Every structure is written in C-alpha cells, then in structure tokens.
Amino acid sequence: MPRPKTVRLDPFTYKVTFVTILPEAVGHSATDVGEIQVSESQTEENQRSTLVHEILHAIIGQGLREFLREPDPKFEEQIVALLEPRLFGLIRDNPKLIDYLQEK
Ligand SMILES: [Zn+2]
C-alpha cells in the first residue's frame, strides 16, 4: 500500500513526509507550516500509528488547543495517547465503516 503524501483535514491539507531521522521523536506535527513528519526508524505498523498520532495533534492544533484550560503540552500528549490507539484500531479494524463514511 503506497504511503499518503497528504492528509486532508478540512479546510487544510497537510503534507506528509517520511523521514530517516527525527530528533528525540518518531513523529512531528508542524501544523504552522502544514507538514506532518513520520520517522522511518520504526516498523510499518508503528509508522501508521505515529501518523494517526500526529494527525490528532494537527486536529487539536486547528483551534481545540485554545480551548484547553491548561495549555500544557503533557496534557495534550495524554489526550493524543489515549485517542490514537482507539482511532487507529477503529479505522484499521472496520473497513466497512470506512467505506460507509467515505460515501458522498
Ligand atoms: Zn505527541
């Protein structure tokens, strides 16, 4: 399966790049420049998981961050860490749901 080059999170489109090395992380969501980076220094499954993780950061960056009472990066990390495996599992394990949701 080819890797995505972009992720659409209406109204924005983020460029997705898979990079060899990321300092002190396996992913990075640079939403200010519209880019999500995923480190290739992990398994394919973990790269997919990291991409979902960084997409959640991008979603939070689209205004939700401003509503967090404590703009503590650790709190955001906890939210993302809680949601990511569940969202990833939802998408991965429910292809009929995804087909249904993709109907326009
Ligand atoms: Zn994170």
Backbone and ligand atoms as CSV (ligand in chain L), in Angstrom:
chain,resi,resn,atom,element,x,y,z
A,1,MET,N,N,0.857,-1.191,0.000
A,1,MET,CA,C,0.000,0.000,0.000
A,1,MET,C,C,0.897,1.245,0.000
A,2,PRO,N,N,0.688,2.151,-0.977
A,2,PRO,CA,C,1.519,3.363,-1.002
A,2,PRO,C,C,1.223,4.275,0.188
A,3,ARG,N,N,2.259,4.949,0.617
A,3,ARG,CA,C,2.096,5.888,1.732
A,3,ARG,C,C,1.381,7.143,1.252
A,4,PRO,N,N,0.590,7.751,2.116
A,4,PRO,CA,C,-0.063,9.003,1.709
A,4,PRO,C,C,0.954,10.140,1.648
A,5,LYS,N,N,0.784,10.998,0.653
A,5,LYS,CA,C,1.652,12.175,0.543
A,5,LYS,C,C,1.017,13.391,1.200
A,6,THR,N,N,-0.302,13.320,1.370
A,6,THR,CA,C,-1.023,14.410,2.029
A,6,THR,C,C,-2.127,13.824,2.909
A,7,VAL,N,N,-2.557,14.641,3.857
A,7,VAL,CA,C,-3.723,14.315,4.674
A,7,VAL,C,C,-4.629,15.533,4.637
A,8,ARG,N,N,-5.872,15.291,4.271
A,8,ARG,CA,C,-6.844,16.375,4.225
A,8,ARG,C,C,-7.594,16.435,5.539
A,9,LEU,N,N,-7.486,17.569,6.223
A,9,LEU,CA,C,-8.279,17.856,7.420
A,9,LEU,C,C,-8.936,19.187,7.134
A,10,ASP,N,N,-10.085,19.122,6.544
A,10,ASP,CA,C,-10.779,20.305,6.069
A,10,ASP,C,C,-10.747,21.418,7.119
A,11,PRO,N,N,-10.352,22.618,6.817
A,11,PRO,CA,C,-10.093,23.165,5.483
A,11,PRO,C,C,-8.633,23.105,5.048
A,12,PHE,N,N,-7.812,22.348,5.746
A,12,PHE,CA,C,-6.382,22.335,5.427
A,12,PHE,C,C,-5.948,20.985,4.846
A,13,THR,N,N,-4.895,21.038,4.064
A,13,THR,CA,C,-4.232,19.834,3.576
A,13,THR,C,C,-2.802,19.865,4.089
A,14,TYR,N,N,-2.410,18.783,4.757
A,14,TYR,CA,C,-1.066,18.698,5.323
A,14,TYR,C,C,-0.210,17.786,4.456
A,15,LYS,N,N,1.010,18.237,4.222
A,15,LYS,CA,C,1.981,17.402,3.517
A,15,LYS,C,C,2.494,16.354,4.508
A,16,VAL,N,N,2.586,15.109,4.062
A,16,VAL,CA,C,3.107,14.042,4.925
A,16,VAL,C,C,4.453,13.595,4.364
A,17,THR,N,N,5.461,13.626,5.207
A,17,THR,CA,C,6.786,13.163,4.786
A,17,THR,C,C,7.278,12.093,5.752
A,18,PHE,N,N,7.904,11.089,5.175
A,18,PHE,CA,C,8.520,10.013,5.960
A,18,PHE,C,C,10.020,10.258,5.932
A,19,VAL,N,N,10.587,10.464,7.112
A,19,VAL,CA,C,11.982,10.899,7.198
A,19,VAL,C,C,12.818,9.856,7.933
A,20,THR,N,N,14.106,9.871,7.640
A,20,THR,CA,C,15.016,8.897,8.238
A,20,THR,C,C,15.212,9.169,9.723
A,21,ILE,N,N,15.471,10.420,10.031
A,21,ILE,CA,C,15.793,10.773,11.421
A,21,ILE,C,C,14.954,11.965,11.876
A,22,LEU,N,N,14.398,11.840,13.069
A,22,LEU,CA,C,13.737,12.954,13.735
A,22,LEU,C,C,14.361,13.047,15.124
A,23,PRO,N,N,14.823,14.225,15.519
A,23,PRO,CA,C,15.463,14.334,16.832
A,23,PRO,C,C,14.477,14.081,17.969
A,24,GLU,N,N,14.759,13.089,18.783
A,24,GLU,CA,C,14.025,12.810,20.020
A,24,GLU,C,C,12.530,12.540,19.821
A,25,ALA,N,N,12.151,12.044,18.648
A,25,ALA,CA,C,10.737,11.748,18.416
A,25,ALA,C,C,10.601,10.782,17.251
A,26,VAL,N,N,9.432,10.161,17.145
A,26,VAL,CA,C,9.153,9.309,15.984
A,26,VAL,C,C,8.168,9.987,15.038
A,27,GLY,N,N,7.700,11.179,15.451
A,27,GLY,CA,C,6.802,11.923,14.593
A,27,GLY,C,C,6.767,13.372,15.003
A,28,HIS,N,N,6.306,14.220,14.072
A,28,HIS,CA,C,6.217,15.648,14.382
A,28,HIS,C,C,5.093,16.248,13.549
A,29,SER,N,N,4.303,17.085,14.198
A,29,SER,CA,C,3.206,17.753,13.517
A,29,SER,C,C,3.509,19.243,13.481
A,30,ALA,N,N,4.052,19.705,12.356
A,30,ALA,CA,C,4.385,21.123,12.189
A,30,ALA,C,C,3.229,21.789,11.472
A,31,THR,N,N,2.138,21.956,12.211
A,31,THR,CA,C,0.919,22.458,11.577
A,31,THR,C,C,1.057,23.908,11.123
A,32,ASP,N,N,2.007,24.636,11.718
A,32,ASP,CA,C,2.197,26.029,11.299
A,32,ASP,C,C,2.688,26.109,9.855
A,33,VAL,N,N,3.360,25.061,9.401
A,33,VAL,CA,C,3.812,25.030,8.009
A,33,VAL,C,C,3.084,23.946,7.219
A,34,GLY,N,N,2.072,23.355,7.835
A,34,GLY,CA,C,1.242,22.373,7.135
A,34,GLY,C,C,1.944,21.080,6.799
A,35,GLU,N,N,2.770,20.592,7.718
A,35,GLU,CA,C,3.514,19.368,7.432
A,35,GLU,C,C,3.485,18.414,8.623
A,36,ILE,N,N,3.348,17.132,8.313
A,36,ILE,CA,C,3.428,16.071,9.308
A,36,ILE,C,C,4.594,15.179,8.916
A,37,GLN,N,N,5.468,14.923,9.874
A,37,GLN,CA,C,6.626,14.067,9.606
A,37,GLN,C,C,6.521,12.788,10.421
A,38,VAL,N,N,6.903,11.686,9.789
A,38,VAL,CA,C,6.906,10.381,10.449
A,38,VAL,C,C,8.276,9.748,10.248
A,39,SER,N,N,8.858,9.272,11.336
A,39,SER,CA,C,10.171,8.643,11.249
A,39,SER,C,C,10.054,7.233,10.679
A,40,GLU,N,N,10.971,6.924,9.781
A,40,GLU,CA,C,11.035,5.576,9.203
A,40,GLU,C,C,11.798,4.606,10.094
A,41,SER,N,N,12.300,5.095,11.215
A,41,SER,CA,C,13.111,4.252,12.108
A,41,SER,C,C,12.231,3.427,13.038
A,42,GLN,N,N,11.124,2.928,12.509
A,42,GLN,CA,C,10.204,2.108,13.282
A,42,GLN,C,C,9.461,1.185,12.320
A,43,THR,N,N,8.729,0.237,12.856
A,43,THR,CA,C,8.022,-0.712,11.994
A,43,THR,C,C,6.947,0.020,11.181
A,44,GLU,N,N,6.512,-0.620,10.095
A,44,GLU,CA,C,5.450,-0.029,9.270
A,44,GLU,C,C,4.195,0.220,10.114
A,45,GLU,N,N,3.864,-0.757,10.973
A,45,GLU,CA,C,2.685,-0.618,11.844
A,45,GLU,C,C,2.848,0.607,12.749
A,46,ASN,N,N,4.023,0.786,13.313
A,46,ASN,CA,C,4.250,1.931,14.188
A,46,ASN,C,C,4.277,3.242,13.402
A,47,GLN,N,N,4.701,3.194,12.144
A,47,GLN,CA,C,4.650,4.409,11.319
A,47,GLN,C,C,3.190,4.827,11.106
A,48,ARG,N,N,2.323,3.847,10.886
A,48,ARG,CA,C,0.896,4.151,10.713
A,48,ARG,C,C,0.318,4.725,12.007
A,49,SER,N,N,0.678,4.101,13.110
A,49,SER,CA,C,0.217,4.572,14.411
A,49,SER,C,C,0.710,5.998,14.676
A,50,THR,N,N,1.973,6.256,14.351
A,50,THR,CA,C,2.542,7.596,14.539
A,50,THR,C,C,1.816,8.617,13.676
A,51,LEU,N,N,1.474,8.215,12.452
A,51,LEU,CA,C,0.761,9.141,11.568
A,51,LEU,C,C,-0.589,9.525,12.174
A,52,VAL,N,N,-1.315,8.557,12.706
A,52,VAL,CA,C,-2.601,8.864,13.358
A,52,VAL,C,C,-2.359,9.782,14.564
A,53,HIS,N,N,-1.319,9.486,15.331
A,53,HIS,CA,C,-0.946,10.312,16.490
A,53,HIS,C,C,-0.720,11.770,16.058
A,54,GLU,N,N,0.057,11.956,15.017
A,54,GLU,CA,C,0.373,13.317,14.568
A,54,GLU,C,C,-0.845,13.999,13.948
A,55,ILE,N,N,-1.719,13.229,13.313
A,55,ILE,CA,C,-2.961,13.797,12.781
A,55,ILE,C,C,-3.816,14.338,13.936
A,56,LEU,N,N,-3.845,13.605,15.058
A,56,LEU,CA,C,-4.604,14.088,16.214
A,56,LEU,C,C,-4.009,15.394,16.739
A,57,HIS,N,N,-2.681,15.508,16.767
A,57,HIS,CA,C,-2.066,16.788,17.147
A,57,HIS,C,C,-2.504,17.892,16.177
A,58,ALA,N,N,-2.547,17.560,14.899
A,58,ALA,CA,C,-2.963,18.552,13.902
A,58,ALA,C,C,-4.411,18.980,14.131
A,59,ILE,N,N,-5.271,18.012,14.473
A,59,ILE,CA,C,-6.679,18.341,14.757
A,59,ILE,C,C,-6.759,19.269,15.970
A,60,ILE,N,N,-6.038,18.934,17.014
A,60,ILE,CA,C,-6.027,19.789,18.209
A,60,ILE,C,C,-5.482,21.169,17.863
A,61,GLY,N,N,-4.500,21.211,16.978
A,61,GLY,CA,C,-3.916,22.483,16.564
A,61,GLY,C,C,-4.857,23.348,15.748
A,62,GLN,N,N,-5.948,22.765,15.249
A,62,GLN,CA,C,-6.909,23.531,14.447
A,62,GLN,C,C,-7.906,24.273,15.322
A,63,GLY,N,N,-7.474,24.707,16.493
A,63,GLY,CA,C,-8.339,25.530,17.331
A,63,GLY,C,C,-8.689,24.910,18.655
A,64,LEU,N,N,-8.671,23.572,18.750
A,64,LEU,CA,C,-9.035,22.918,20.000
A,64,LEU,C,C,-8.049,23.256,21.114
A,65,ARG,N,N,-6.789,23.437,20.742
A,65,ARG,CA,C,-5.745,23.745,21.726
A,65,ARG,C,C,-6.106,25.002,22.522
A,66,GLU,N,N,-6.749,25.953,21.872
A,66,GLU,CA,C,-7.113,27.208,22.528
A,66,GLU,C,C,-8.166,27.002,23.609
A,67,PHE,N,N,-8.918,25.889,23.527
A,67,PHE,CA,C,-9.974,25.644,24.498
A,67,PHE,C,C,-9.513,24.808,25.687
A,68,LEU,N,N,-8.317,24.278,25.603
A,68,LEU,CA,C,-7.801,23.519,26.739
A,68,LEU,C,C,-7.517,24.497,27.881
A,69,ARG,N,N,-8.018,24.179,29.051
A,69,ARG,CA,C,-7.823,25.083,30.184
A,69,ARG,C,C,-6.349,25.272,30.504
A,70,GLU,N,N,-5.648,24.189,30.488
A,70,GLU,CA,C,-4.216,24.246,30.766
A,70,GLU,C,C,-3.482,23.928,29.467
A,71,PRO,N,N,-2.915,24.927,28.838
A,71,PRO,CA,C,-2.203,24.644,27.584
A,71,PRO,C,C,-0.870,23.939,27.847
A,72,ASP,N,N,-0.996,22.823,28.577
A,72,ASP,CA,C,0.181,22.044,28.967
A,72,ASP,C,C,0.449,20.992,27.891
A,73,PRO,N,N,1.621,21.013,27.277
A,73,PRO,CA,C,1.916,20.033,26.224
A,73,PRO,C,C,1.779,18.590,26.712
A,74,LYS,N,N,2.037,18.334,28.000
A,74,LYS,CA,C,1.902,16.975,28.530
A,74,LYS,C,C,0.438,16.539,28.537
A,75,PHE,N,N,-0.465,17.474,28.848
A,75,PHE,CA,C,-1.893,17.157,28.859
A,75,PHE,C,C,-2.358,16.815,27.446
A,76,GLU,N,N,-1.940,17.615,26.472
A,76,GLU,CA,C,-2.286,17.312,25.078
A,76,GLU,C,C,-1.728,15.949,24.688
A,77,GLU,N,N,-0.508,15.654,25.124
A,77,GLU,CA,C,0.106,14.360,24.805
A,77,GLU,C,C,-0.714,13.213,25.388
A,78,GLN,N,N,-1.250,13.404,26.597
A,78,GLN,CA,C,-2.071,12.370,27.227
A,78,GLN,C,C,-3.360,12.139,26.441
A,79,ILE,N,N,-3.973,13.234,25.989
A,79,ILE,CA,C,-5.205,13.113,25.197
A,79,ILE,C,C,-4.917,12.350,23.906
A,80,VAL,N,N,-3.857,12.755,23.237
A,80,VAL,CA,C,-3.499,12.119,21.970
A,80,VAL,C,C,-3.161,10.646,22.192
A,81,ALA,N,N,-2.408,10.351,23.245
A,81,ALA,CA,C,-2.020,8.963,23.531
A,81,ALA,C,C,-3.235,8.100,23.857
A,82,LEU,N,N,-4.256,8.688,24.461
A,82,LEU,CA,C,-5.487,7.966,24.780
A,82,LEU,C,C,-6.306,7.692,23.517
A,83,LEU,N,N,-6.413,8.690,22.658
A,83,LEU,CA,C,-7.259,8.573,21.474
A,83,LEU,C,C,-6.621,7.773,20.341
A,84,GLU,N,N,-5.323,7.920,20.161
A,84,GLU,CA,C,-4.666,7.356,18.972
A,84,GLU,C,C,-4.867,5.854,18.790
A,85,PRO,N,N,-4.574,5.011,19.791
A,85,PRO,CA,C,-4.732,3.564,19.513
A,85,PRO,C,C,-6.176,3.180,19.228
A,86,ARG,N,N,-7.113,3.887,19.824
A,86,ARG,CA,C,-8.524,3.587,19.602
A,86,ARG,C,C,-8.961,4.032,18.207
A,87,LEU,N,N,-8.551,5.221,17.810
A,87,LEU,CA,C,-8.901,5.702,16.475
A,87,LEU,C,C,-8.222,4.852,15.410
A,88,PHE,N,N,-6.951,4.532,15.628
A,88,PHE,CA,C,-6.218,3.693,14.677
A,88,PHE,C,C,-6.898,2.332,14.550
A,89,GLY,N,N,-7.277,1.741,15.669
A,89,GLY,CA,C,-7.966,0.451,15.658
A,89,GLY,C,C,-9.318,0.546,14.973
A,90,LEU,N,N,-10.024,1.629,15.227
A,90,LEU,CA,C,-11.329,1.835,14.591
A,90,LEU,C,C,-11.197,1.835,13.075
A,91,ILE,N,N,-10.218,2.564,12.571
A,91,ILE,CA,C,-10.006,2.668,11.126
A,91,ILE,C,C,-9.507,1.335,10.568
A,92,ARG,N,N,-8.529,0.740,11.233
A,92,ARG,CA,C,-7.891,-0.486,10.741
A,92,ARG,C,C,-8.847,-1.678,10.758
A,93,ASP,N,N,-9.686,-1.762,11.785
A,93,ASP,CA,C,-10.477,-2.967,12.011
A,93,ASP,C,C,-11.907,-2.880,11.481
A,94,ASN,N,N,-12.258,-1.758,10.853
A,94,ASN,CA,C,-13.637,-1.574,10.395
A,94,ASN,C,C,-13.698,-1.046,8.963
A,95,PRO,N,N,-13.198,-1.843,8.009
A,95,PRO,CA,C,-13.189,-1.343,6.636
A,95,PRO,C,C,-14.579,-1.017,6.091
A,96,LYS,N,N,-15.608,-1.763,6.524
A,96,LYS,CA,C,-16.967,-1.458,6.042
A,96,LYS,C,C,-17.445,-0.112,6.585
A,97,LEU,N,N,-17.070,0.202,7.807
A,97,LEU,CA,C,-17.399,1.515,8.375
A,97,LEU,C,C,-16.714,2.618,7.564
A,98,ILE,N,N,-15.452,2.413,7.242
A,98,ILE,CA,C,-14.707,3.420,6.492
A,98,ILE,C,C,-15.327,3.605,5.105
A,99,ASP,N,N,-15.674,2.485,4.446
A,99,ASP,CA,C,-16.353,2.592,3.140
A,99,ASP,C,C,-17.646,3.393,3.281
A,100,TYR,N,N,-18.405,3.094,4.332
A,100,TYR,CA,C,-19.678,3.784,4.562
A,100,TYR,C,C,-19.461,5.267,4.767
A,101,LEU,N,N,-18.466,5.626,5.569
A,101,LEU,CA,C,-18.200,7.036,5.870
A,101,LEU,C,C,-17.669,7.791,4.642
A,102,GLN,N,N,-17.047,7.055,3.712
A,102,GLN,CA,C,-16.467,7.712,2.549
A,102,GLN,C,C,-17.511,8.053,1.495
A,103,GLU,N,N,-18.714,7.527,1.629
A,103,GLU,CA,C,-19.772,7.852,0.674
A,103,GLU,C,C,-20.051,9.329,0.686
A,104,LYS,N,N,-20.192,9.908,-0.518
A,104,LYS,CA,C,-20.516,11.341,-0.616
A,104,LYS,C,C,-21.830,11.524,-1.335
L,1,ZN,ZN,ZN,2.550,13.534,20.548
